[in-house]
Amino acid sequence: MNKLLMLLVLVGCKTEAPLPTGQIAFVRGGLIAPAGNGGRAVGGDREFLERAWTPGEAVRLTTVQDEAPANAECQRLFSVDLGDVDSLVSMGIEAPNTALAWSPDGSRLAVGTYTGDVVVVDGWTGEVVAKRSLAETMVKAVAWSPDGRVVYAGEQSPDAYLHALKATDLSDLWRHRLADDLETSPPPPAAEIYGVYTLPGAYTIDVLSGGDLLVSALHSWPTDGGRRNTSRLYRFGPDGEPHMAWPHEGVADAILKFPRIDEATDRVAVFVTRNAEGPPPDLPVGGAQTLTLSSFDEVGRFVADPLKPHFASARAWEAFDVAGDTLFVGYSDGRARLWSPDSHRDVELGTPVLAGDVPISATLGWGFLRGDEFVVNTGTTNIPWGSNTTATRPPEAHPRENTVWAHGLDGVLRWTWRGEHVIQGLSPSPDGRHLVVGAGKRNADDRRDLFGALLFRLDGEGSGPDRLQAFCPTESPIFFRQALHNDGRVAVAEFPFSTPDDAVAGEYRVTVLR
């Protein structure tokens, strides 16, 4: 072979240099890779590429290559600082209230903070689009108009304003002072870290399909004569005009908590509680009231008997939902109740059991209806407040604590999941196909590797462990309300926490994970 032919053969056999490995993250439904691979920009000079992958698959991109793992990873896309709350944490506050809401197209995230800020950030990169501070307030709720042009924010403040803000710069479009109905209270002293919760506020904002707002507002505060409650449901038009309110005749002498909506059947339900003095009003205190969504006409009500001897009343937190004439309530005594006008069914999950001679129970904290089933959690172990025991703390864990449950409406268990995490909130995706379960502050130990968000699949068959798609760890505990987008991004609010040596660790920030 002559020299020219040999040179041509050598040139023809030359191979490309191998691409770097170990730089691709295989997340649910896509990849996160260094910039320059043709994807959507995310925080940290990286890109997200939406594409399916299978375990063991060799994936080659423009600048990197790798082999897909057996299970999906979870990556932090970005974090945005929300201010300094270390002094509040050191004074004993558990978790600063934080509101989160994705825009309808998922391009932006609205955040309402404990310190009174409304922030809009890019939903992929975390770049701050707009920020505004509201005076003497905590931002209790945020929501978006259906066209994404308006951010609604509800204050807990002496005025309890409901704001409509232009999404691009958070300038005012209109506002409504709810304290005109609820009455006002003065700002509490700075040393009263829970004093803000005695102010009137817009606790929830639900935007209906036609653009109207359903707002629940309440005020519970101490007076010289004891304690007072005022509360009311409102339906506002997109222009800020109040179309109607319930009770029709004026504010309720009670607390109307966390309304749930079923637009398809023209229903809204609200749980009714009360901590004021005086004769009880003509309301289902300790129970639920259903109304028509279109006119706030009363449809039905029920009150559950307390689970004696351990509980003097039946209370609920955010395990509550409505679908047509079916109501679901998860009680602090560990019972899940399904109620209709003709019947009711109780499912005992965290109800009291004896640990030696000490009764222990596990509260049902968060839950919702989904088609022909309900999904709910049991929380950490507690001693029922009506018990006669002298024990100050549970001697052992309730056998069903910190568990996620899915039951059919017939009461039959569909699936369940339990890990080492302390559950802080259940948030389904808007399409109802996925669920994020928060993992929050721990009281039994100082482990930090169990903070974060657990992502579950709700569709299809399988046990609880089969449905767990990923665990997304965070550096700090997370607040009990998360925001899960249909595409798999989850927004959580991290907050600082006290360490065993009385220091403060962690940051107050919003983090988006994929």
Residue, then its C-alpha position, 0 to 999 in steps of 0.5 A: m500500500n502506498k503512502l497516499l492510500m494509507l493516509l486516506v485509510l487512516v483519515g477514513c478510520k478517524t472517530e469522533a471524540p467521546l462526549p462527556t457523561g454524568q451531566i444529564a439528569f433523567v427526570r419524570g418525562g424529560l431530561i435536564a442537561p447543560a445549556g446548548n442542547g436545544g432545550r428550554a432554559v432553566g436555572g443554573d445554566r441548564e436546559f429541560l428537554e421534554r422526551a420519554w426515556t426508558p431505564g438503560e437507554a443510551v441517550r446522546l445529545t449535542t454536547v453530552q451523553d449518558e445511560a438512563p437510570a432505573n428510576a427517575e431523579c428529581q432536580r431543583l430548577f431554581s429557588v427564589d429568596l423570600g426574605d428574612v424570617d429567622s427572628l420569627v423562627s427563633m421566637g417559636i413560629e412553626a411555619p411562615n404562611t406562604a401562598l403559591a399558584w401557577s399561571p394557567d399556561g405554567s409560564r409564571l408562578a405567583v407567590g404570596t409571603y408571610t412578610g407581605d410580598v406578592v412576587v411573580v417569577d418565571g416558572w422555569t428560570g426563577e427570574v423575578v418578573a414583578k414584586r410588590s410589598l403590601a403594607e401591614t399584611m400577610v398574603k394569605a392567598v394568591a390566584w390567577s385569572p383564566d387569561g393569565r393577565v391578573v393576579y389576585a391576592g388576599e391579605q390578612s391585615p387590619d383592612a383585609y383587602l382583596h387585590a386584583l393586580k396587573a400580572t406584568d407589574l402588579s399595579d392595582l386594577w381594583r381592591h375590595r376592603l373585606a374589613d368593612d364587613l368583618e370588622t377590623s383589629p389593630p396590628p399586633p405587637a411585633a412580639e406576638i408572632y401569632g398575632v397576625y392570625t387574629l386579623p381579618g383576612a381573605y383566606t381562600i380565593d378560587v377562580l371559577s371557569g367564567g372568571d368570577l371569584l369565590v372568596s372565603a373571609l374570616h376574622s377571629w379575635p380576642t375581646d374584653g368579653g372573650r372572643r368573637n368570630t365573623s366570617r362570610l363567603y363572597r362571589f365577586g365578578p372579575d371587575g371586583e363587583p360583589h355579586m352575592a354573599w353567604p350568609h345572605e343577611g350578614v356575617a356569620d358568628a362562626i368560622l367558615k373554613f376552606p370552601r370546596i367547589d364542584e362547578a359541574t353540579d353547581r355545588v359549594a361546601v364549607f366546613v363550619t367551626r366556632n371559638a367565640e363565646g355566646p349562644p351558637p348560631d343557626l349553623p352546623v357548627g362542627g359540620a358542613q353546609t352545602l350551597t348552590l354555587s350559582s345563588f348560595d341557596e342552602v342545599g343541605r347540612f350535617v353535623a357529626d357527633p364527637l367521638k367520645p370519650h376522647f373528643a368533645s367535638a368533631r373538628a376538621w382541617e383541610a381534609f374536606d371536599v364535595a362532589g354533587d351531593t356527596l361530602f367527604v370530611g376527614y376529622s381530627d379524631g382520625r375518622a373519614r366520613l362520606w355523607s349524602p342526604d340519605s346515608h353516611r359512612d365512616v372509615e376509621l384510619g387514625t382513631p384512638v387506640l391504647a398504648g398501654d393505658v394511654p390513648i393515642s390517635a392520628t389526625l386526618g389533616w388533608g384530603f380530597l375526592r377524586g372520582d369514585e375514591f377519596v385520598v387522605n393522610t394521617g398525621t403524626t401521633n397525638i394524645p386526644w385533647g379530651s383524654n383523662t391521661t396524665a401523659t404529656r407525650p405519646p408513649e409510642a407511634h400510632p400504627r397508622e400515623n404519617t400515611v397516605w390512604a386512597h379508599g373507594l367511596d364504598g370504604v374499600l381500601r385501594w392503596t396506601w403508602r407510608g415512609e419515614h417522612v412527616i406529611q405536610g399537605l396533599s396537593p393534587s395536580p389540576d388534571g387529577r393525575h398526580l399528587v405531591v405530598g409534602a415532607g416537613k418539620r420533624n419533632a422526633d429527631d433532627r434528620r434533614d434528609l427527609f425534607g422535601a416533596l414526594l410525587f405520586r401517580l394517581d391514575g391506573e393500578g398499583s400499590g402505594p410503593d408502585r405509585l411513588q415516582a420520585f422523592c424531591p429532597t429540599e434543604s429545609p422543611i416545606f410549608f403544607r401547601q404546594a402547587l403541582h403543575n400538570d407537566g410535573r413541576v412542583a413549587v414548594a415554600e421552604f422555611p428555616f427551622s430551629t436546630p437542637d442547639d437553638a440555632v436557626a438553619g435553612e432559608y425562607r424561599v420558594t423552590v421549583l422542582r422537576 
